[in-house]
Structures are given as C-alpha cells and as structure tokens.
Amino acid sequence: MRQHIAPAGAGSASSTLTPHKTISFGSLTIDPVNRQVLLGGENVALSTADFDLLWELATHAGQIMDRDALLKNLRGVTYDGMDRSVDVAISRLRKKTARQRHGALSY
C-alpha cells in the first residue's frame, strides 16, 4: 500500500519543509513546534503517533511513501509484509479529519 498526500489546488507547502517550520496545505496547518494541527481553523486532536505520521507525510508531500519507508522513518523497523499498523494509523487520520475536512487534502 502506498500513501500519497498532495496539496489541494495550485499551492504547495508554504515552507521549505524543515522540521521547525509550520506547513500549510489549503485549510490544513501543521505546527511541529507546538505539535498542533488546525483544519479550517479548528484544532484536530491527534495522538503523538498520529501527529508523527501526519508530519512525515506532510514533509514528503508529492512523494509516494510506502509502508516500509514509513515504518523505517517513524519506528526504525523494516516492513515484515504483515504489519498493517500504518494502514490503521492512516485510517485514523482520515476519520479524525473527515468531520472538519474542507477540501484541504487529496487522499
């Protein structure tokens, strides 16, 4: 399974994608310093793991990230072919943002 997050519309990430800068895609704003996510101006409550996954995807916007890359980058482990935790985590992110989504992300 490959996951791809792309900015909506013509705009791209509003930063140089460094870990200290806020990144915005449409109405989605990710602040890594305060570990805060806003969607349409509303706070999105995320666990540490969910925030880390969203940040990993956002800092690689426009790139396809497979399970192996995500597991290596987030947990330092290789994909064993059976682990579906990345799928579950992405599903959680989608559910948490579905109520507030205003066309900010393309899934």
N, CA, C and O atoms as a GROMACS GRO file, in nm:
protein
  428
    1MET      N    1   0.084  -0.118   0.000
    1MET     CA    2   0.000   0.000   0.000
    1MET      C    3   0.088   0.124   0.000
    1MET      O    4   0.182   0.134   0.080
    2ARG      N    5   0.060   0.215  -0.087
    2ARG     CA    6   0.134   0.340  -0.092
    2ARG      C    7   0.037   0.452  -0.056
    2ARG      O    8  -0.079   0.451  -0.098
    3GLN      N    9   0.084   0.546   0.020
    3GLN     CA   10   0.002   0.658   0.061
    3GLN      C   11   0.056   0.784  -0.003
    3GLN      O   12   0.178   0.805  -0.006
    4HIS      N   13  -0.032   0.866  -0.053
    4HIS     CA   14   0.010   0.989  -0.120
    4HIS      C   15  -0.080   1.101  -0.070
    4HIS      O   16  -0.202   1.095  -0.082
    5ILE      N   17  -0.017   1.203  -0.014
    5ILE     CA   18  -0.090   1.323   0.024
    5ILE      C   19  -0.039   1.434  -0.065
    5ILE      O   20   0.081   1.456  -0.075
    6ALA      N   21  -0.130   1.504  -0.127
    6ALA     CA   22  -0.091   1.614  -0.213
    6ALA      C   23  -0.170   1.738  -0.173
    6ALA      O   24  -0.285   1.727  -0.133
    7PRO      N   25  -0.108   1.853  -0.184
    7PRO     CA   26  -0.180   1.976  -0.153
    7PRO      C   27  -0.295   1.996  -0.250
    7PRO      O   28  -0.284   1.963  -0.368
    8ALA      N   29  -0.405   2.051  -0.200
    8ALA     CA   30  -0.518   2.081  -0.287
    8ALA      C   31  -0.489   2.210  -0.363
    8ALA      O   32  -0.418   2.297  -0.313
    9GLY      N   33  -0.542   2.222  -0.479
    9GLY     CA   34  -0.526   2.343  -0.557
    9GLY      C   35  -0.386   2.357  -0.612
    9GLY      O   36  -0.309   2.261  -0.617
   10ALA      N   37  -0.355   2.477  -0.654
   10ALA     CA   38  -0.226   2.501  -0.718
   10ALA      C   39  -0.113   2.520  -0.619
   10ALA      O   40   0.004   2.507  -0.656
   11GLY      N   41  -0.146   2.550  -0.494
   11GLY     CA   42  -0.042   2.579  -0.396
   11GLY      C   43   0.031   2.456  -0.350
   11GLY      O   44  -0.016   2.343  -0.366
   12SER      N   45   0.148   2.479  -0.294
   12SER     CA   46   0.225   2.370  -0.235
   12SER      C   47   0.253   2.405  -0.091
   12SER      O   48   0.202   2.505  -0.040
   13ALA      N   49   0.333   2.326  -0.024
   13ALA     CA   50   0.366   2.352   0.116
   13ALA      C   51   0.418   2.495   0.128
   13ALA      O   52   0.494   2.542   0.044
   14SER      N   53   0.376   2.563   0.235
   14SER     CA   54   0.412   2.704   0.249
   14SER      C   55   0.545   2.723   0.318
   14SER      O   56   0.579   2.836   0.355
   15SER      N   57   0.620   2.618   0.335
   15SER     CA   58   0.751   2.630   0.399
   15SER      C   59   0.854   2.554   0.318
   15SER      O   60   0.823   2.496   0.214
   16THR      N   61   0.975   2.556   0.367
   16THR     CA   62   1.081   2.482   0.300
   16THR      C   63   1.089   2.339   0.353
   16THR      O   64   1.188   2.270   0.329
   17LEU      N   65   0.987   2.296   0.424
   17LEU     CA   66   0.976   2.160   0.476
   17LEU      C   67   1.089   2.124   0.572
   17LEU      O   68   1.144   2.014   0.565
   18THR      N   69   1.123   2.215   0.658
   18THR     CA   70   1.218   2.185   0.765
   18THR      C   71   1.138   2.151   0.889
   18THR      O   72   1.023   2.194   0.902
   19PRO      N   73   1.196   2.075   0.981
   19PRO     CA   74   1.119   2.032   1.098
   19PRO      C   75   1.077   2.145   1.191
   19PRO      O   76   1.001   2.121   1.285
   20HIS      N   77   1.126   2.267   1.168
   20HIS     CA   78   1.094   2.376   1.260
   20HIS      C   79   0.991   2.472   1.203
   20HIS      O   80   0.954   2.568   1.270
   21LYS      N   81   0.945   2.449   1.083
   21LYS     CA   82   0.854   2.542   1.017
   21LYS      C   83   0.714   2.484   1.012
   21LYS      O   84   0.694   2.364   1.001
   22THR      N   85   0.617   2.575   1.021
   22THR     CA   86   0.478   2.537   1.004
   22THR      C   87   0.454   2.507   0.856
   22THR      O   88   0.507   2.576   0.769
   23ILE      N   89   0.376   2.404   0.829
   23ILE     CA   90   0.342   2.366   0.692
   23ILE      C   91   0.192   2.384   0.675
   23ILE      O   92   0.114   2.345   0.762
   24SER      N   93   0.151   2.441   0.563
   24SER     CA   94   0.009   2.458   0.533
   24SER      C   95  -0.023   2.401   0.396
   24SER      O   96   0.051   2.420   0.300
   25PHE      N   97  -0.136   2.331   0.390
   25PHE     CA   98  -0.192   2.280   0.265
   25PHE      C   99  -0.339   2.321   0.268
   25PHE      O  100  -0.417   2.263   0.343
   26GLY      N  101  -0.377   2.418   0.188
   26GLY     CA  102  -0.515   2.463   0.192
   26GLY      C  103  -0.552   2.507   0.332
   26GLY      O  104  -0.485   2.593   0.390
   27SER      N  105  -0.657   2.449   0.389
   27SER     CA  106  -0.702   2.487   0.523
   27SER      C  107  -0.638   2.404   0.634
   27SER      O  108  -0.675   2.417   0.750
   28LEU      N  109  -0.542   2.319   0.599
   28LEU     CA  110  -0.472   2.236   0.697
   28LEU      C  111  -0.340   2.303   0.733
   28LEU      O  112  -0.260   2.337   0.645
   29THR      N  113  -0.316   2.322   0.863
   29THR     CA  114  -0.190   2.379   0.911
   29THR      C  115  -0.132   2.285   1.015
   29THR      O  116  -0.200   2.242   1.107
   30ILE      N  117  -0.003   2.254   0.999
   30ILE     CA  118   0.068   2.165   1.091
   30ILE      C  119   0.182   2.244   1.154
   30ILE      O  120   0.271   2.292   1.084
   31ASP      N  121   0.179   2.256   1.286
   31ASP     CA  122   0.281   2.329   1.361
   31ASP      C  123   0.363   2.227   1.440
   31ASP      O  124   0.316   2.177   1.542
   32PRO      N  125   0.486   2.197   1.395
   32PRO     CA  126   0.566   2.093   1.462
   32PRO      C  127   0.621   2.136   1.598
   32PRO      O  128   0.644   2.052   1.684
   33VAL      N  129   0.641   2.265   1.617
   33VAL     CA  130   0.695   2.312   1.745
   33VAL      C  131   0.594   2.289   1.857
   33VAL      O  132   0.630   2.240   1.964
   34ASN      N  133   0.469   2.326   1.832
   34ASN     CA  134   0.363   2.308   1.931
   34ASN      C  135   0.288   2.177   1.914
   34ASN      O  136   0.198   2.144   1.992
   35ARG      N  137   0.326   2.100   1.810
   35ARG     CA  138   0.260   1.973   1.778
   35ARG      C  139   0.109   1.992   1.769
   35ARG      O  140   0.031   1.918   1.829
   36GLN      N  141   0.071   2.094   1.692
   36GLN     CA  142  -0.069   2.130   1.677
   36GLN      C  143  -0.109   2.120   1.531
   36GLN      O  144  -0.033   2.157   1.441
   37VAL      N  145  -0.231   2.070   1.509
   37VAL     CA  146  -0.286   2.061   1.374
   37VAL      C  147  -0.418   2.137   1.373
   37VAL      O  148  -0.505   2.114   1.457
   38LEU      N  149  -0.431   2.227   1.277
   38LEU     CA  150  -0.555   2.301   1.258
   38LEU      C  151  -0.611   2.267   1.121
   38LEU      O  152  -0.537   2.259   1.023
   39LEU      N  153  -0.742   2.248   1.116
   39LEU     CA  154  -0.809   2.223   0.989
   39LEU      C  155  -0.930   2.314   0.984
   39LEU      O  156  -1.022   2.301   1.064
   40GLY      N  157  -0.930   2.405   0.890
   40GLY     CA  158  -1.038   2.504   0.883
   40GLY      C  159  -1.042   2.591   1.008
   40GLY      O  160  -1.148   2.638   1.047
   41GLY      N  161  -0.926   2.613   1.069
   41GLY     CA  162  -0.917   2.695   1.189
   41GLY      C  163  -0.950   2.623   1.318
   41GLY      O  164  -0.939   2.680   1.426
   42GLU      N  165  -0.991   2.497   1.308
   42GLU     CA  166  -1.027   2.418   1.426
   42GLU      C  167  -0.915   2.321   1.460
   42GLU      O  168  -0.854   2.261   1.371
   43ASN      N  169  -0.889   2.306   1.589
   43ASN     CA  170  -0.786   2.214   1.636
   43ASN      C  171  -0.827   2.070   1.608
   43ASN      O  172  -0.942   2.032   1.631
   44VAL      N  173  -0.734   1.991   1.560
   44VAL     CA  174  -0.756   1.847   1.540
   44VAL      C  175  -0.672   1.775   1.645
   44VAL      O  176  -0.550   1.783   1.643
   45ALA      N  177  -0.738   1.706   1.737
   45ALA     CA  178  -0.667   1.634   1.843
   45ALA      C  179  -0.606   1.507   1.787
   45ALA      O  180  -0.677   1.419   1.738
   46LEU      N  181  -0.473   1.498   1.794
   46LEU     CA  182  -0.402   1.380   1.743
   46LEU      C  183  -0.312   1.324   1.852
   46LEU      O  184  -0.256   1.398   1.933
   47SER      N  185  -0.299   1.192   1.852
   47SER     CA  186  -0.202   1.128   1.941
   47SER      C  187  -0.062   1.161   1.889
   47SER      O  188  -0.046   1.212   1.778
   48THR      N  189   0.037   1.133   1.970
   48THR     CA  190   0.176   1.155   1.928
   48THR      C  191   0.207   1.077   1.801
   48THR      O  192   0.268   1.131   1.709
   49ALA      N  193   0.166   0.952   1.797
   49ALA     CA  194   0.193   0.868   1.680
   49ALA      C  195   0.122   0.921   1.555
   49ALA      O  196   0.180   0.922   1.446
   50ASP      N  197  -0.003   0.965   1.571
   50ASP     CA  198  -0.077   1.019   1.457
   50ASP      C  199  -0.014   1.149   1.407
   50ASP      O  200  -0.004   1.171   1.286
   51PHE      N  201   0.028   1.235   1.500
   51PHE     CA  202   0.095   1.359   1.459
   51PHE      C  203   0.223   1.328   1.384
   51PHE      O  204   0.251   1.386   1.279
   52ASP      N  205   0.302   1.235   1.437
   52ASP     CA  206   0.428   1.198   1.372
   52ASP      C  207   0.405   1.146   1.230
   52ASP      O  208   0.481   1.179   1.139
   53LEU      N  209   0.302   1.066   1.212
   53LEU     CA  210   0.270   1.014   1.079
   53LEU      C  211   0.228   1.127   0.986
   53LEU      O  212   0.275   1.135   0.872
   54LEU      N  213   0.140   1.214   1.033
   54LEU     CA  214   0.096   1.326   0.950
   54LEU      C  215   0.214   1.415   0.912
   54LEU      O  216   0.224   1.460   0.798
   55TRP      N  217   0.304   1.440   1.008
   55TRP     CA  218   0.422   1.523   0.980
   55TRP      C  219   0.512   1.455   0.876
   55TRP      O  220   0.563   1.520   0.785
   56GLU      N  221   0.530   1.325   0.891
   56GLU     CA  222   0.613   1.250   0.795
   56GLU      C  223   0.556   1.261   0.654
   56GLU      O  224   0.629   1.283   0.558
   57LEU      N  225   0.425   1.245   0.642
   57LEU     CA  226   0.361   1.256   0.511
   57LEU      C  227   0.369   1.399   0.457
   57LEU      O  228   0.396   1.419   0.339
   58ALA      N  229   0.347   1.497   0.543
   58ALA     CA  230   0.348   1.637   0.500
   58ALA      C  231   0.487   1.681   0.455
   58ALA      O  232   0.499   1.758   0.359
   59THR      N  233   0.589   1.633   0.522
   59THR     CA  234   0.725   1.674   0.484
   59THR      C  235   0.775   1.599   0.361
   59THR      O  236   0.884   1.628   0.310
   60HIS      N  237   0.696   1.506   0.313
   60HIS     CA  238   0.728   1.435   0.189
   60HIS      C  239   0.614   1.453   0.088
   60HIS      O  240   0.588   1.364   0.006
   61ALA      N  241   0.547   1.567   0.094
   61ALA     CA  242   0.435   1.596   0.004
   61ALA      C  243   0.479   1.580  -0.141
   61ALA      O  244   0.587   1.624  -0.180
   62GLY      N  245   0.393   1.517  -0.220
   62GLY     CA  246   0.424   1.495  -0.360
   62GLY      C  247   0.501   1.368  -0.387
   62GLY      O  248   0.522   1.330  -0.502
   63GLN      N  249   0.545   1.302  -0.280
   63GLN     CA  250   0.619   1.176  -0.294
   63GLN      C  251   0.530   1.061  -0.249
   63GLN      O  252   0.444   1.078  -0.163
   64ILE      N  253   0.550   0.946  -0.306
   64ILE     CA  254   0.480   0.827  -0.262
   64ILE      C  255   0.560   0.764  -0.150
   64ILE      O  256   0.680   0.737  -0.166
   65MET      N  257   0.495   0.741  -0.038
   65MET     CA  258   0.560   0.680   0.078
   65MET      C  259   0.500   0.540   0.098
   65MET      O  260   0.380   0.528   0.123
   66ASP      N  261   0.581   0.437   0.086
   66ASP     CA  262   0.529   0.302   0.108
   66ASP      C  263   0.541   0.266   0.257
   66ASP      O  264   0.604   0.338   0.334
   67ARG      N  265   0.481   0.155   0.294
   67ARG     CA  266   0.482   0.113   0.435
   67ARG      C  267   0.624   0.101   0.489
   67ARG      O  268   0.652   0.143   0.601
   68ASP      N  269   0.713   0.042   0.410
   68ASP     CA  270   0.850   0.021   0.457
   68ASP      C  271   0.917   0.153   0.492
   68ASP      O  272   0.980   0.165   0.598
   69ALA      N  273   0.904   0.251   0.405
   69ALA     CA  274   0.965   0.382   0.432
   69ALA      C  275   0.905   0.446   0.555
   69ALA      O  276   0.977   0.502   0.638
   70LEU      N  277   0.773   0.439   0.568
   70LEU     CA  278   0.708   0.499   0.685
   70LEU      C  279   0.750   0.430   0.814
   70LEU      O  280   0.780   0.496   0.913
   71LEU      N  281   0.754   0.297   0.813
   71LEU     CA  282   0.796   0.224   0.934
   71LEU      C  283   0.941   0.252   0.969
   71LEU      O  284   0.975   0.268   1.086
   72LYS      N  285   1.027   0.258   0.868
   72LYS     CA  286   1.169   0.289   0.895
   72LYS      C  287   1.184   0.428   0.953
   72LYS      O  288   1.255   0.447   1.052
   73ASN      N  289   1.118   0.526   0.892
   73ASN     CA  290   1.132   0.664   0.936
   73ASN      C  291   1.066   0.691   1.071
   73ASN      O  292   1.118   0.770   1.150
   74LEU      N  293   0.953   0.627   1.098
   74LEU     CA  294   0.879   0.655   1.222
   74LEU      C  295   0.920   0.566   1.339
   74LEU      O  296   0.922   0.611   1.454
   75ARG      N  297   0.952   0.440   1.310
   75ARG     CA  298   0.979   0.346   1.420
   75ARG      C  299   1.115   0.279   1.412
   75ARG      O  300   1.155   0.210   1.506
   76GLY      N  301   1.185   0.299   1.302
   76GLY     CA  302   1.316   0.237   1.288
   76GLY      C  303   1.312   0.088   1.263
   76GLY      O  304   1.409   0.018   1.291
   77VAL      N  305   1.200   0.038   1.211
   77VAL     CA  306   1.188  -0.105   1.181
   77VAL      C  307   1.155  -0.123   1.033
   77VAL      O  308   1.107  -0.031   0.967
   78THR      N  309   1.183  -0.242   0.982
   78THR     CA  310   1.150  -0.271   0.843
   78THR      C  311   1.014  -0.340   0.835
   78THR      O  312   0.971  -0.405   0.930
   79TYR      N  313   0.950  -0.323   0.722
   79TYR     CA  314   0.819  -0.382   0.700
   79TYR      C  315   0.834  -0.532   0.680
   79TYR      O  316   0.913  -0.576   0.597
   80ASP      N  317   0.758  -0.610   0.757
   80ASP     CA  318   0.769  -0.756   0.752
   80ASP      C  319   0.667  -0.821   0.658
   80ASP      O  320   0.662  -0.944   0.648
   81GLY      N  321   0.588  -0.740   0.590
   81GLY     CA  322   0.487  -0.794   0.499
   81GLY      C  323   0.354  -0.823   0.565
   81GLY      O  324   0.256  -0.851   0.496
   82MET      N  325   0.349  -0.816   0.697
   82MET     CA  326   0.226  -0.847   0.770
   82MET      C  327   0.170  -0.728   0.848
   82MET      O  328   0.050  -0.719   0.871
   83ASP      N  329   0.255  -0.638   0.888
   83ASP     CA  330   0.217  -0.526   0.974
   83ASP      C  331   0.123  -0.430   0.901
   83ASP      O  332   0.158  -0.378   0.795
   84ARG      N  333   0.007  -0.408   0.955
   84ARG     CA  334  -0.090  -0.317   0.897
   84ARG      C  335  -0.110  -0.193   0.984
   84ARG      O  336  -0.209  -0.121   0.968
   85SER      N  337  -0.018  -0.168   1.076
   85SER     CA  338  -0.033  -0.054   1.166
   85SER      C  339  -0.032   0.079   1.092
   85SER      O  340  -0.100   0.174   1.134
   86VAL      N  341   0.042   0.088   0.982
   86VAL     CA  342   0.043   0.212   0.904
   86VAL      C  343  -0.095   0.234   0.842
   86VAL      O  344  -0.146   0.346   0.842
   87ASP      N  345  -0.156   0.129   0.790
   87ASP     CA  346  -0.290   0.138   0.731
   87ASP      C  347  -0.390   0.187   0.835
   87ASP      O  348  -0.473   0.274   0.808
   88VAL      N  349  -0.382   0.130   0.954
   88VAL     CA  350  -0.473   0.165   1.063
   88VAL      C  351  -0.452   0.311   1.103
   88VAL      O  352  -0.548   0.385   1.125
   89ALA      N  353  -0.327   0.352   1.113
   89ALA     CA  354  -0.296   0.490   1.152
   89ALA      C  355  -0.347   0.590   1.048
   89ALA      O  356  -0.400   0.695   1.084
   90ILE      N  357  -0.332   0.558   0.921
   90ILE     CA  358  -0.381   0.647   0.815
   90ILE      C  359  -0.533   0.651   0.818
   90ILE      O  360  -0.592   0.757   0.796
   91SER      N  361  -0.596   0.539   0.844
   91SER     CA  362  -0.741   0.536   0.857
   91SER      C  363  -0.786   0.626   0.972
   91SER      O  364  -0.885   0.699   0.960
   92ARG      N  365  -0.714   0.621   1.084
   92ARG     CA  366  -0.744   0.708   1.199
   92ARG      C  367  -0.733   0.855   1.161
   92ARG      O  368  -0.819   0.936   1.196
   93LEU      N  369  -0.626   0.889   1.089
   93LEU     CA  370  -0.608   1.029   1.046
   93LEU      C  371  -0.724   1.074   0.957
   93LEU      O  372  -0.774   1.185   0.972
   94ARG      N  373  -0.765   0.988   0.867
   94ARG     CA  374  -0.876   1.023   0.778
   94ARG      C  375  -1.005   1.045   0.857
   94ARG      O  376  -1.078   1.140   0.830
   95LYS      N  377  -1.032   0.958   0.954
   95LYS     CA  378  -1.153   0.973   1.036
   95LYS      C  379  -1.148   1.100   1.119
   95LYS      O  380  -1.249   1.170   1.131
   96LYS      N  381  -1.033   1.130   1.175
   96LYS     CA  382  -1.022   1.249   1.260
   96LYS      C  383  -1.036   1.378   1.181
   96LYS      O  384  -1.080   1.480   1.235
   97THR      N  385  -1.001   1.375   1.055
   97THR     CA  386  -1.011   1.496   0.974
   97THR      C  387  -1.139   1.500   0.890
   97THR      O  388  -1.173   1.605   0.836
   98ALA      N  389  -1.211   1.389   0.879
   98ALA     CA  390  -1.329   1.383   0.794
   98ALA      C  391  -1.437   1.482   0.837
   98ALA      O  392  -1.502   1.543   0.752
   99ARG      N  393  -1.456   1.497   0.966
   99ARG     CA  394  -1.561   1.587   1.015
   99ARG      C  395  -1.528   1.733   0.987
   99ARG      O  396  -1.618   1.816   0.978
  100GLN      N  397  -1.400   1.763   0.975
  100GLN     CA  398  -1.359   1.902   0.958
  100GLN      C  399  -1.305   1.931   0.818
  100GLN      O  400  -1.273   2.046   0.787
  101ARG      N  401  -1.296   1.830   0.735
  101ARG     CA  402  -1.233   1.847   0.604
  101ARG      C  403  -1.311   1.945   0.518
  101ARG      O  404  -1.433   1.937   0.506
  102HIS      N  405  -1.239   2.037   0.459
  102HIS     CA  406  -1.298   2.138   0.371
  102HIS      C  407  -1.224   2.137   0.238
  102HIS      O  408  -1.194   2.243   0.183
  103GLY      N  409  -1.194   2.019   0.187
  103GLY     CA  410  -1.120   2.011   0.062
  103GLY      C  411  -0.972   2.040   0.079
  103GLY      O  412  -0.904   2.073  -0.018
  104ALA      N  413  -0.922   2.028   0.202
  104ALA     CA  414  -0.782   2.063   0.227
  104ALA      C  415  -0.685   1.958   0.174
  104ALA      O  416  -0.574   1.991   0.132
  105LEU      N  417  -0.726   1.833   0.177
  105LEU     CA  418  -0.635   1.726   0.139
  105LEU      C  419  -0.695   1.640   0.030
  105LEU      O  420  -0.817   1.623   0.022
  106SER      N  421  -0.610   1.587  -0.050
  106SER     CA  422  -0.650   1.489  -0.150
  106SER      C  423  -0.600   1.354  -0.102
  106SER      O  424  -0.480   1.336  -0.084
  107TYR      N  425  -0.690   1.260  -0.082
  107TYR     CA  426  -0.650   1.129  -0.031
  107TYR      C  427  -0.636   1.035  -0.147
  107TYR      O  428  -0.603   0.918  -0.128
   0.00000   0.00000   0.00000
